[in-house]
Amino acid sequence: MNEQIQPPVFGPADILLPRVGTDLTKWAVVACDQFTSQPDYWQAVEETVGEAPSTLRLILPEAHLNDPDVEAQIDAIDDAMERYLAAGLFAEYPQSLVYMERTQSDGCVRRGLVGMVDLEQYDFTPGSGALIRATEGTVLERIPPRVRVRQNAGLELPHVMLLIDDPARTVIEPLAAETAQLAPLYDFELQQGGGHLKGWRVAAAQQSRIMDALAALADPAETERKYALPGAAPLLFAVGDGNHSLATAKACYEAQKQSVPQEQWAELPARYALVEVVNNHDPALRFEPIHRVLFGVEPERVIEALLEHCPGAYRGEGGGHVLRYVNEAGSGAVTVPEPDCQLTVGTLQSFLDEHDWNVDYVHGDDTAAELGRRRGNMAFLLPAMGKEQLFKTVMADGVLPRKTFSMGHAKDKRYYVEARKIR
């Protein structure tokens, strides 16, 4: 077995779940960074939950991150964690992995594996050779507010989703045929149209097989064969969702290290973080492009500036990166024949970053095109990134350009269910 990824780089955790009898539909709520501009959504969650035990009481929706009483809300979260623990709400499943099947709003089933990672093996620095890496740039200013939520918390509840590049489906998918031999943990409908969730506890023999399969994915020879990048450090886990939450966990752990002898670091609960692992090749996992809309511009001047920025670029479509656009006058394209970046979005973003235009990042082809056709606006409609490009691009370029892709719709994001003590 490859020593780099023996547990605890990824492995079982002492997982907490609400005891039998808890209304899990009310218990589970969607990731805190969703529906940030839709207070009606969170009000509907509040009305659904009522006085029932719920992860809503254990997380701070980012829609409330700038509320004037945010400190009081954080204190209430800490109190709720202590209250739930003292009341014996949780059943503990020691040294467990959870295999889960999420039926999404589109009817597709996404398979995942819940366990914990070692934050010593995670680095969001662009160009890092860590086994766990961010896929997009980490905005450092977004970490301190989240640290305030986590630093005194007794529990963590994960919405972090890590991706593995496993085209042969050796790690997670074999469990789908073995659920009859696994101990069921939960089976319930998610609120607010989030679909359905089932979970099973993974047996010890299957845990061993999973570790061996992960070791094979991280083998340097396999890395070179798969990506044709000689000498590249293996990338085992790419952060798909929740990178700023994982970076927050890392920051809290690094702070604790300052007051603890190094020989005790491995024993710190804060050294580890609970995550869900998903295969990048899961058919239910879809990458959707995020388009760029410019406001208050003269489209022709933007095109001229783009042609000047990219040597050899020309109007029309050809070989290379094709930047398609829509404005009031119609549609068109600029082709960059010899791009410096792996992805079309990287070529465009490097250009946009050199200007101070008002840019918004918009989901949905029709929405972006409609905005782009308004007078004084312009939309660049980007192609979806092929999932097979993700790992190689991160390994070659360090990180993806910001807002490169979105993994599915907001209601299909991870819901909080499992918890783990971090103190």
Contacts in CASP RR format, 6 or more apart in sequence:
PFRMAT RR
TARGET T0000
AUTHOR 0000-0000-0000
METHOD contacts of the structure
MODEL  1
MNEQIQPPVFGPADILLPRVGTDLTKWAVVACDQFTSQPDYWQAVEETVG
EAPSTLRLILPEAHLNDPDVEAQIDAIDDAMERYLAAGLFAEYPQSLVYM
ERTQSDGCVRRGLVGMVDLEQYDFTPGSGALIRATEGTVLERIPPRVRVR
QNAGLELPHVMLLIDDPARTVIEPLAAETAQLAPLYDFELQQGGGHLKGW
RVAAAQQSRIMDALAALADPAETERKYALPGAAPLLFAVGDGNHSLATAK
ACYEAQKQSVPQEQWAELPARYALVEVVNNHDPALRFEPIHRVLFGVEPE
RVIEALLEHCPGAYRGEGGGHVLRYVNEAGSGAVTVPEPDCQLTVGTLQS
FLDEHDWNVDYVHGDDTAAELGRRRGNMAFLLPAMGKEQLFKTVMADGVL
PRKTFSMGHAKDKRYYVEARKIR
1 211 0 8 1.000
1 212 0 8 1.000
1 215 0 8 1.000
2 215 0 8 1.000
2 216 0 8 1.000
2 218 0 8 1.000
2 219 0 8 1.000
4 131 0 8 1.000
4 218 0 8 1.000
4 234 0 8 1.000
5 131 0 8 1.000
5 211 0 8 1.000
5 214 0 8 1.000
5 215 0 8 1.000
5 218 0 8 1.000
5 236 0 8 1.000
6 211 0 8 1.000
6 215 0 8 1.000
7 211 0 8 1.000
8 116 0 8 1.000
8 117 0 8 1.000
8 118 0 8 1.000
8 266 0 8 1.000
8 271 0 8 1.000
8 272 0 8 1.000
9 117 0 8 1.000
9 118 0 8 1.000
9 121 0 8 1.000
9 131 0 8 1.000
9 132 0 8 1.000
9 236 0 8 1.000
10 115 0 8 1.000
10 116 0 8 1.000
10 117 0 8 1.000
10 118 0 8 1.000
10 214 0 8 1.000
10 236 0 8 1.000
10 237 0 8 1.000
10 277 0 8 1.000
11 97 0 8 1.000
11 115 0 8 1.000
11 116 0 8 1.000
11 117 0 8 1.000
11 207 0 8 1.000
11 211 0 8 1.000
12 95 0 8 1.000
12 96 0 8 1.000
12 97 0 8 1.000
12 115 0 8 1.000
12 116 0 8 1.000
12 202 0 8 1.000
12 207 0 8 1.000
13 95 0 8 1.000
13 96 0 8 1.000
13 97 0 8 1.000
13 115 0 8 1.000
13 116 0 8 1.000
13 272 0 8 1.000
13 274 0 8 1.000
13 420 0 8 1.000
14 92 0 8 1.000
14 93 0 8 1.000
14 94 0 8 1.000
14 95 0 8 1.000
14 96 0 8 1.000
14 420 0 8 1.000
14 421 0 8 1.000
15 92 0 8 1.000
15 93 0 8 1.000
15 96 0 8 1.000
15 98 0 8 1.000
15 114 0 8 1.000
15 115 0 8 1.000
15 274 0 8 1.000
15 418 0 8 1.000
15 419 0 8 1.000
15 420 0 8 1.000
16 90 0 8 1.000
16 91 0 8 1.000
16 92 0 8 1.000
16 93 0 8 1.000
16 155 0 8 1.000
16 418 0 8 1.000
16 419 0 8 1.000
16 420 0 8 1.000
16 421 0 8 1.000
17 90 0 8 1.000
17 91 0 8 1.000
17 93 0 8 1.000
17 185 0 8 1.000
17 186 0 8 1.000
17 417 0 8 1.000
17 418 0 8 1.000
17 419 0 8 1.000
18 24 0 8 1.000
18 27 0 8 1.000
18 53 0 8 1.000
18 89 0 8 1.000
18 90 0 8 1.000
18 91 0 8 1.000
19 88 0 8 1.000
19 89 0 8 1.000
19 90 0 8 1.000
19 91 0 8 1.000
20 91 0 8 1.000
22 52 0 8 1.000
22 53 0 8 1.000
22 89 0 8 1.000
23 52 0 8 1.000
23 53 0 8 1.000
24 186 0 8 1.000
24 188 0 8 1.000
24 417 0 8 1.000
25 48 0 8 1.000
25 188 0 8 1.000
25 189 0 8 1.000
25 190 0 8 1.000
25 191 0 8 1.000
26 48 0 8 1.000
26 49 0 8 1.000
26 50 0 8 1.000
26 52 0 8 1.000
26 53 0 8 1.000
26 54 0 8 1.000
26 191 0 8 1.000
27 52 0 8 1.000
27 53 0 8 1.000
27 54 0 8 1.000
27 55 0 8 1.000
27 417 0 8 1.000
28 55 0 8 1.000
28 188 0 8 1.000
28 190 0 8 1.000
28 191 0 8 1.000
28 197 0 8 1.000
28 415 0 8 1.000
28 416 0 8 1.000
28 417 0 8 1.000
29 45 0 8 1.000
29 49 0 8 1.000
29 54 0 8 1.000
29 55 0 8 1.000
29 56 0 8 1.000
29 59 0 8 1.000
29 191 0 8 1.000
29 415 0 8 1.000
29 416 0 8 1.000
30 45 0 8 1.000
30 192 0 8 1.000
30 194 0 8 1.000
30 410 0 8 1.000
30 411 0 8 1.000
30 413 0 8 1.000
30 414 0 8 1.000
30 415 0 8 1.000
30 416 0 8 1.000
31 159 0 8 1.000
31 241 0 8 1.000
31 242 0 8 1.000
31 413 0 8 1.000
31 414 0 8 1.000
31 415 0 8 1.000
31 416 0 8 1.000
32 59 0 8 1.000
32 60 0 8 1.000
32 61 0 8 1.000
32 62 0 8 1.000
32 159 0 8 1.000
33 62 0 8 1.000
33 159 0 8 1.000
33 242 0 8 1.000
33 244 0 8 1.000
33 245 0 8 1.000
34 41 0 8 1.000
34 410 0 8 1.000
34 411 0 8 1.000
34 413 0 8 1.000
35 41 0 8 1.000
35 42 0 8 1.000
35 61 0 8 1.000
35 63 0 8 1.000
35 410 0 8 1.000
36 61 0 8 1.000
36 62 0 8 1.000
36 63 0 8 1.000
37 63 0 8 1.000
38 63 0 8 1.000
39 63 0 8 1.000
41 192 0 8 1.000
42 61 0 8 1.000
42 63 0 8 1.000
42 64 0 8 1.000
44 192 0 8 1.000
45 56 0 8 1.000
45 191 0 8 1.000
45 192 0 8 1.000
46 56 0 8 1.000
48 191 0 8 1.000
48 192 0 8 1.000
49 56 0 8 1.000
53 84 0 8 1.000
53 89 0 8 1.000
55 157 0 8 1.000
55 416 0 8 1.000
55 417 0 8 1.000
55 419 0 8 1.000
57 76 0 8 1.000
57 77 0 8 1.000
57 80 0 8 1.000
57 84 0 8 1.000
58 77 0 8 1.000
58 80 0 8 1.000
58 81 0 8 1.000
58 84 0 8 1.000
58 155 0 8 1.000
58 157 0 8 1.000
58 416 0 8 1.000
58 419 0 8 1.000
59 77 0 8 1.000
59 149 0 8 1.000
59 157 0 8 1.000
59 416 0 8 1.000
60 70 0 8 1.000
60 73 0 8 1.000
60 74 0 8 1.000
60 77 0 8 1.000
60 149 0 8 1.000
64 70 0 8 1.000
64 73 0 8 1.000
65 145 0 8 1.000
67 73 0 8 1.000
71 148 0 8 1.000
74 148 0 8 1.000
74 149 0 8 1.000
74 152 0 8 1.000
77 149 0 8 1.000
77 153 0 8 1.000
78 152 0 8 1.000
78 153 0 8 1.000
78 154 0 8 1.000
81 153 0 8 1.000
81 154 0 8 1.000
81 155 0 8 1.000
82 154 0 8 1.000
84 90 0 8 1.000
84 155 0 8 1.000
85 154 0 8 1.000
85 155 0 8 1.000
85 421 0 8 1.000
90 419 0 8 1.000
93 185 0 8 1.000
93 201 0 8 1.000
96 115 0 8 1.000
96 201 0 8 1.000
96 202 0 8 1.000
97 113 0 8 1.000
97 114 0 8 1.000
97 115 0 8 1.000
97 201 0 8 1.000
97 202 0 8 1.000
97 207 0 8 1.000
97 210 0 8 1.000
98 113 0 8 1.000
98 114 0 8 1.000
98 115 0 8 1.000
98 185 0 8 1.000
98 199 0 8 1.000
98 200 0 8 1.000
98 201 0 8 1.000
98 202 0 8 1.000
98 418 0 8 1.000
99 111 0 8 1.000
99 112 0 8 1.000
99 113 0 8 1.000
99 172 0 8 1.000
99 175 0 8 1.000
99 179 0 8 1.000
99 182 0 8 1.000
99 199 0 8 1.000
99 200 0 8 1.000
99 201 0 8 1.000
99 202 0 8 1.000
100 111 0 8 1.000
100 112 0 8 1.000
100 113 0 8 1.000
100 114 0 8 1.000
100 197 0 8 1.000
100 198 0 8 1.000
100 199 0 8 1.000
100 200 0 8 1.000
100 276 0 8 1.000
101 109 0 8 1.000
101 110 0 8 1.000
101 111 0 8 1.000
101 112 0 8 1.000
101 176 0 8 1.000
101 197 0 8 1.000
101 198 0 8 1.000
101 199 0 8 1.000
102 109 0 8 1.000
102 110 0 8 1.000
102 111 0 8 1.000
102 112 0 8 1.000
102 195 0 8 1.000
102 196 0 8 1.000
102 197 0 8 1.000
102 284 0 8 1.000
102 412 0 8 1.000
103 109 0 8 1.000
103 195 0 8 1.000
103 196 0 8 1.000
103 197 0 8 1.000
104 110 0 8 1.000
104 194 0 8 1.000
104 195 0 8 1.000
104 284 0 8 1.000
104 412 0 8 1.000
105 193 0 8 1.000
105 194 0 8 1.000
105 195 0 8 1.000
105 409 0 8 1.000
105 411 0 8 1.000
105 412 0 8 1.000
106 412 0 8 1.000
107 195 0 8 1.000
108 283 0 8 1.000
108 284 0 8 1.000
109 284 0 8 1.000
110 278 0 8 1.000
110 282 0 8 1.000
110 284 0 8 1.000
110 285 0 8 1.000
110 412 0 8 1.000
111 172 0 8 1.000
111 173 0 8 1.000
111 175 0 8 1.000
111 176 0 8 1.000
111 278 0 8 1.000
111 279 0 8 1.000
111 282 0 8 1.000
111 284 0 8 1.000
112 172 0 8 1.000
112 276 0 8 1.000
112 277 0 8 1.000
112 278 0 8 1.000
112 279 0 8 1.000
112 282 0 8 1.000
113 171 0 8 1.000
113 172 0 8 1.000
113 175 0 8 1.000
113 202 0 8 1.000
113 210 0 8 1.000
113 276 0 8 1.000
113 277 0 8 1.000
113 278 0 8 1.000
114 158 0 8 1.000
114 274 0 8 1.000
114 275 0 8 1.000
114 276 0 8 1.000
114 277 0 8 1.000
114 418 0 8 1.000
115 274 0 8 1.000
115 275 0 8 1.000
115 276 0 8 1.000
115 277 0 8 1.000
116 272 0 8 1.000
116 273 0 8 1.000
116 274 0 8 1.000
116 275 0 8 1.000
116 420 0 8 1.000
117 132 0 8 1.000
117 162 0 8 1.000
117 237 0 8 1.000
117 272 0 8 1.000
117 273 0 8 1.000
117 275 0 8 1.000
118 271 0 8 1.000
118 272 0 8 1.000
119 246 0 8 1.000
119 249 0 8 1.000
119 250 0 8 1.000
119 253 0 8 1.000
119 270 0 8 1.000
119 271 0 8 1.000
119 272 0 8 1.000
119 273 0 8 1.000
120 265 0 8 1.000
120 271 0 8 1.000
121 130 0 8 1.000
121 131 0 8 1.000
121 132 0 8 1.000
122 130 0 8 1.000
122 131 0 8 1.000
122 132 0 8 1.000
122 133 0 8 1.000
122 246 0 8 1.000
122 250 0 8 1.000
122 273 0 8 1.000
123 129 0 8 1.000
123 130 0 8 1.000
123 132 0 8 1.000
123 133 0 8 1.000
124 133 0 8 1.000
124 134 0 8 1.000
124 137 0 8 1.000
124 138 0 8 1.000
124 239 0 8 1.000
124 243 0 8 1.000
124 246 0 8 1.000
124 247 0 8 1.000
124 250 0 8 1.000
126 137 0 8 1.000
126 398 0 8 1.000
126 399 0 8 1.000
127 133 0 8 1.000
127 398 0 8 1.000
127 399 0 8 1.000
128 398 0 8 1.000
129 233 0 8 1.000
129 235 0 8 1.000
130 233 0 8 1.000
131 218 0 8 1.000
131 234 0 8 1.000
131 235 0 8 1.000
131 236 0 8 1.000
131 237 0 8 1.000
132 162 0 8 1.000
132 236 0 8 1.000
132 237 0 8 1.000
132 239 0 8 1.000
132 246 0 8 1.000
133 235 0 8 1.000
133 237 0 8 1.000
133 238 0 8 1.000
133 239 0 8 1.000
133 394 0 8 1.000
133 398 0 8 1.000
133 399 0 8 1.000
134 239 0 8 1.000
134 243 0 8 1.000
134 247 0 8 1.000
134 399 0 8 1.000
135 238 0 8 1.000
135 239 0 8 1.000
135 240 0 8 1.000
135 243 0 8 1.000
135 390 0 8 1.000
135 394 0 8 1.000
135 399 0 8 1.000
135 400 0 8 1.000
135 404 0 8 1.000
136 243 0 8 1.000
136 399 0 8 1.000
136 400 0 8 1.000
136 401 0 8 1.000
136 402 0 8 1.000
136 403 0 8 1.000
136 404 0 8 1.000
137 243 0 8 1.000
137 399 0 8 1.000
137 400 0 8 1.000
137 402 0 8 1.000
138 243 0 8 1.000
138 244 0 8 1.000
138 247 0 8 1.000
139 244 0 8 1.000
142 244 0 8 1.000
143 244 0 8 1.000
143 247 0 8 1.000
143 248 0 8 1.000
143 251 0 8 1.000
146 244 0 8 1.000
146 245 0 8 1.000
146 248 0 8 1.000
147 248 0 8 1.000
147 251 0 8 1.000
147 252 0 8 1.000
149 248 0 8 1.000
150 156 0 8 1.000
150 248 0 8 1.000
150 249 0 8 1.000
150 252 0 8 1.000
150 422 0 8 1.000
151 252 0 8 1.000
151 255 0 8 1.000
153 422 0 8 1.000
153 423 0 8 1.000
154 421 0 8 1.000
154 422 0 8 1.000
154 423 0 8 1.000
155 419 0 8 1.000
155 420 0 8 1.000
155 421 0 8 1.000
155 422 0 8 1.000
156 249 0 8 1.000
156 273 0 8 1.000
156 274 0 8 1.000
156 419 0 8 1.000
156 420 0 8 1.000
156 422 0 8 1.000
157 274 0 8 1.000
157 416 0 8 1.000
157 417 0 8 1.000
157 418 0 8 1.000
157 419 0 8 1.000
158 245 0 8 1.000
158 273 0 8 1.000
158 274 0 8 1.000
158 275 0 8 1.000
158 276 0 8 1.000
158 414 0 8 1.000
158 416 0 8 1.000
158 418 0 8 1.000
159 241 0 8 1.000
159 242 0 8 1.000
159 245 0 8 1.000
159 413 0 8 1.000
159 414 0 8 1.000
159 415 0 8 1.000
159 416 0 8 1.000
160 239 0 8 1.000
160 241 0 8 1.000
160 242 0 8 1.000
160 243 0 8 1.000
160 245 0 8 1.000
160 246 0 8 1.000
160 273 0 8 1.000
160 274 0 8 1.000
160 275 0 8 1.000
160 276 0 8 1.000
160 414 0 8 1.000
161 239 0 8 1.000
161 240 0 8 1.000
161 241 0 8 1.000
161 242 0 8 1.000
161 275 0 8 1.000
161 276 0 8 1.000
161 277 0 8 1.000
161 278 0 8 1.000
161 407 0 8 1.000
161 414 0 8 1.000
162 237 0 8 1.000
162 238 0 8 1.000
162 239 0 8 1.000
162 240 0 8 1.000
162 275 0 8 1.000
162 276 0 8 1.000
162 277 0 8 1.000
162 278 0 8 1.000
163 237 0 8 1.000
163 238 0 8 1.000
163 239 0 8 1.000
163 240 0 8 1.000
163 277 0 8 1.000
163 278 0 8 1.000
163 279 0 8 1.000
163 280 0 8 1.000
163 285 0 8 1.000
163 390 0 8 1.000
164 171 0 8 1.000
164 172 0 8 1.000
164 214 0 8 1.000
164 217 0 8 1.000
164 236 0 8 1.000
164 237 0 8 1.000
164 238 0 8 1.000
164 277 0 8 1.000
164 278 0 8 1.000
164 279 0 8 1.000
164 280 0 8 1.000
165 217 0 8 1.000
165 226 0 8 1.000
165 235 0 8 1.000
165 238 0 8 1.000
165 280 0 8 1.000
165 281 0 8 1.000
165 390 0 8 1.000
165 391 0 8 1.000
166 172 0 8 1.000
166 213 0 8 1.000
166 217 0 8 1.000
166 279 0 8 1.000
166 280 0 8 1.000
166 281 0 8 1.000
167 281 0 8 1.000
169 279 0 8 1.000
169 281 0 8 1.000
170 213 0 8 1.000
170 216 0 8 1.000
170 217 0 8 1.000
171 210 0 8 1.000
171 213 0 8 1.000
171 214 0 8 1.000
171 217 0 8 1.000
171 277 0 8 1.000
171 279 0 8 1.000
172 210 0 8 1.000
172 277 0 8 1.000
172 278 0 8 1.000
172 279 0 8 1.000
172 282 0 8 1.000
173 279 0 8 1.000
174 206 0 8 1.000
174 209 0 8 1.000
175 182 0 8 1.000
175 200 0 8 1.000
175 202 0 8 1.000
175 206 0 8 1.000
178 206 0 8 1.000
179 200 0 8 1.000
181 203 0 8 1.000
182 200 0 8 1.000
182 201 0 8 1.000
182 202 0 8 1.000
182 203 0 8 1.000
182 206 0 8 1.000
183 200 0 8 1.000
183 201 0 8 1.000
183 203 0 8 1.000
184 198 0 8 1.000
184 199 0 8 1.000
184 200 0 8 1.000
185 199 0 8 1.000
185 200 0 8 1.000
185 201 0 8 1.000
186 197 0 8 1.000
186 198 0 8 1.000
186 199 0 8 1.000
186 417 0 8 1.000
187 197 0 8 1.000
187 198 0 8 1.000
187 199 0 8 1.000
188 196 0 8 1.000
188 197 0 8 1.000
189 195 0 8 1.000
189 196 0 8 1.000
190 196 0 8 1.000
190 197 0 8 1.000
190 415 0 8 1.000
192 411 0 8 1.000
193 411 0 8 1.000
194 411 0 8 1.000
194 412 0 8 1.000
194 415 0 8 1.000
195 411 0 8 1.000
195 412 0 8 1.000
197 415 0 8 1.000
197 417 0 8 1.000
202 210 0 8 1.000
214 236 0 8 1.000
216 222 0 8 1.000
217 234 0 8 1.000
217 236 0 8 1.000
218 234 0 8 1.000
218 236 0 8 1.000
219 234 0 8 1.000
220 231 0 8 1.000
220 234 0 8 1.000
222 234 0 8 1.000
223 229 0 8 1.000
223 232 0 8 1.000
223 233 0 8 1.000
223 234 0 8 1.000
223 235 0 8 1.000
224 230 0 8 1.000
224 231 0 8 1.000
224 232 0 8 1.000
227 391 0 8 1.000
227 392 0 8 1.000
227 395 0 8 1.000
229 392 0 8 1.000
229 395 0 8 1.000
229 396 0 8 1.000
232 395 0 8 1.000
232 396 0 8 1.000
233 395 0 8 1.000
235 391 0 8 1.000
235 394 0 8 1.000
235 395 0 8 1.000
237 277 0 8 1.000
238 280 0 8 1.000
238 390 0 8 1.000
238 391 0 8 1.000
238 394 0 8 1.000
239 246 0 8 1.000
240 407 0 8 1.000
241 407 0 8 1.000
241 413 0 8 1.000
241 414 0 8 1.000
246 273 0 8 1.000
246 275 0 8 1.000
249 270 0 8 1.000
249 273 0 8 1.000
250 273 0 8 1.000
252 270 0 8 1.000
253 268 0 8 1.000
253 270 0 8 1.000
253 271 0 8 1.000
256 268 0 8 1.000
256 270 0 8 1.000
257 265 0 8 1.000
257 268 0 8 1.000
260 268 0 8 1.000
265 271 0 8 1.000
269 420 0 8 1.000
269 421 0 8 1.000
269 422 0 8 1.000
269 423 0 8 1.000
270 422 0 8 1.000
270 423 0 8 1.000
272 420 0 8 1.000
274 418 0 8 1.000
274 419 0 8 1.000
274 420 0 8 1.000
276 414 0 8 1.000
278 285 0 8 1.000
279 285 0 8 1.000
280 387 0 8 1.000
280 390 0 8 1.000
280 391 0 8 1.000
281 387 0 8 1.000
285 387 0 8 1.000
285 407 0 8 1.000
285 408 0 8 1.000
286 407 0 8 1.000
286 408 0 8 1.000
287 384 0 8 1.000
287 385 0 8 1.000
287 386 0 8 1.000
287 387 0 8 1.000
287 390 0 8 1.000
287 405 0 8 1.000
287 406 0 8 1.000
287 407 0 8 1.000
287 408 0 8 1.000
288 363 0 8 1.000
288 364 0 8 1.000
288 384 0 8 1.000
288 405 0 8 1.000
288 406 0 8 1.000
288 407 0 8 1.000
288 408 0 8 1.000
289 345 0 8 1.000
289 364 0 8 1.000
289 381 0 8 1.000
289 382 0 8 1.000
289 383 0 8 1.000
289 384 0 8 1.000
289 385 0 8 1.000
289 405 0 8 1.000
289 406 0 8 1.000
290 345 0 8 1.000
290 361 0 8 1.000
290 362 0 8 1.000
290 363 0 8 1.000
290 382 0 8 1.000
290 403 0 8 1.000
290 404 0 8 1.000
290 405 0 8 1.000
290 406 0 8 1.000
291 361 0 8 1.000
291 362 0 8 1.000
291 363 0 8 1.000
291 364 0 8 1.000
291 365 0 8 1.000
291 368 0 8 1.000
291 379 0 8 1.000
291 380 0 8 1.000
291 381 0 8 1.000
291 382 0 8 1.000
292 348 0 8 1.000
292 349 0 8 1.000
292 352 0 8 1.000
292 359 0 8 1.000
292 360 0 8 1.000
292 361 0 8 1.000
292 362 0 8 1.000
292 368 0 8 1.000
292 379 0 8 1.000
292 380 0 8 1.000
292 382 0 8 1.000
293 359 0 8 1.000
293 360 0 8 1.000
293 362 0 8 1.000
293 368 0 8 1.000
293 371 0 8 1.000
293 372 0 8 1.000
293 377 0 8 1.000
293 378 0 8 1.000
293 379 0 8 1.000
293 380 0 8 1.000
294 302 0 8 1.000
294 352 0 8 1.000
294 357 0 8 1.000
294 358 0 8 1.000
294 359 0 8 1.000
294 377 0 8 1.000
294 378 0 8 1.000
294 379 0 8 1.000
294 380 0 8 1.000
295 357 0 8 1.000
295 358 0 8 1.000
295 359 0 8 1.000
295 360 0 8 1.000
295 376 0 8 1.000
295 377 0 8 1.000
296 357 0 8 1.000
296 358 0 8 1.000
296 376 0 8 1.000
296 377 0 8 1.000
297 357 0 8 1.000
297 376 0 8 1.000
297 377 0 8 1.000
297 378 0 8 1.000
298 376 0 8 1.000
299 325 0 8 1.000
299 327 0 8 1.000
299 328 0 8 1.000
299 329 0 8 1.000
299 376 0 8 1.000
299 378 0 8 1.000
302 357 0 8 1.000
302 378 0 8 1.000
303 315 0 8 1.000
303 325 0 8 1.000
303 334 0 8 1.000
305 351 0 8 1.000
305 355 0 8 1.000
306 313 0 8 1.000
306 323 0 8 1.000
306 334 0 8 1.000
306 351 0 8 1.000
307 313 0 8 1.000
307 314 0 8 1.000
307 315 0 8 1.000
307 334 0 8 1.000
309 351 0 8 1.000
309 354 0 8 1.000
310 334 0 8 1.000
310 336 0 8 1.000
310 339 0 8 1.000
310 347 0 8 1.000
310 351 0 8 1.000
311 338 0 8 1.000
312 336 0 8 1.000
312 337 0 8 1.000
312 338 0 8 1.000
313 334 0 8 1.000
313 335 0 8 1.000
313 336 0 8 1.000
313 337 0 8 1.000
314 334 0 8 1.000
314 335 0 8 1.000
314 337 0 8 1.000
315 332 0 8 1.000
315 333 0 8 1.000
315 334 0 8 1.000
315 335 0 8 1.000
316 322 0 8 1.000
316 332 0 8 1.000
316 333 0 8 1.000
316 334 0 8 1.000
316 335 0 8 1.000
317 324 0 8 1.000
317 333 0 8 1.000
317 335 0 8 1.000
318 335 0 8 1.000
318 337 0 8 1.000
319 335 0 8 1.000
319 337 0 8 1.000
320 335 0 8 1.000
320 336 0 8 1.000
320 337 0 8 1.000
320 338 0 8 1.000
320 339 0 8 1.000
321 335 0 8 1.000
321 336 0 8 1.000
321 339 0 8 1.000
321 341 0 8 1.000
321 343 0 8 1.000
321 344 0 8 1.000
321 347 0 8 1.000
321 348 0 8 1.000
322 333 0 8 1.000
322 334 0 8 1.000
322 335 0 8 1.000
322 344 0 8 1.000
323 333 0 8 1.000
323 334 0 8 1.000
323 335 0 8 1.000
323 336 0 8 1.000
323 344 0 8 1.000
323 347 0 8 1.000
323 348 0 8 1.000
323 380 0 8 1.000
324 331 0 8 1.000
324 332 0 8 1.000
324 333 0 8 1.000
324 380 0 8 1.000
324 381 0 8 1.000
325 331 0 8 1.000
325 332 0 8 1.000
325 333 0 8 1.000
325 334 0 8 1.000
325 378 0 8 1.000
325 379 0 8 1.000
325 380 0 8 1.000
325 381 0 8 1.000
326 332 0 8 1.000
326 368 0 8 1.000
326 369 0 8 1.000
326 372 0 8 1.000
326 373 0 8 1.000
326 378 0 8 1.000
326 379 0 8 1.000
326 381 0 8 1.000
327 372 0 8 1.000
327 373 0 8 1.000
327 376 0 8 1.000
327 377 0 8 1.000
327 378 0 8 1.000
327 379 0 8 1.000
328 372 0 8 1.000
328 373 0 8 1.000
328 374 0 8 1.000
328 375 0 8 1.000
328 376 0 8 1.000
328 377 0 8 1.000
330 373 0 8 1.000
336 347 0 8 1.000
339 347 0 8 1.000
340 347 0 8 1.000
340 350 0 8 1.000
341 347 0 8 1.000
341 350 0 8 1.000
341 397 0 8 1.000
341 401 0 8 1.000
342 389 0 8 1.000
342 392 0 8 1.000
342 393 0 8 1.000
342 396 0 8 1.000
342 397 0 8 1.000
343 385 0 8 1.000
343 389 0 8 1.000
343 393 0 8 1.000
343 400 0 8 1.000
343 401 0 8 1.000
343 404 0 8 1.000
344 382 0 8 1.000
344 383 0 8 1.000
345 382 0 8 1.000
345 385 0 8 1.000
345 400 0 8 1.000
345 401 0 8 1.000
345 404 0 8 1.000
346 400 0 8 1.000
346 401 0 8 1.000
346 404 0 8 1.000
348 380 0 8 1.000
348 382 0 8 1.000
349 401 0 8 1.000
349 402 0 8 1.000
350 401 0 8 1.000
352 359 0 8 1.000
360 371 0 8 1.000
361 403 0 8 1.000
362 368 0 8 1.000
362 371 0 8 1.000
362 379 0 8 1.000
363 406 0 8 1.000
365 381 0 8 1.000
368 379 0 8 1.000
368 381 0 8 1.000
369 379 0 8 1.000
369 381 0 8 1.000
371 377 0 8 1.000
371 379 0 8 1.000
372 378 0 8 1.000
372 379 0 8 1.000
373 379 0 8 1.000
384 405 0 8 1.000
385 393 0 8 1.000
385 400 0 8 1.000
385 404 0 8 1.000
385 405 0 8 1.000
390 400 0 8 1.000
393 400 0 8 1.000
394 400 0 8 1.000
407 413 0 8 1.000
END
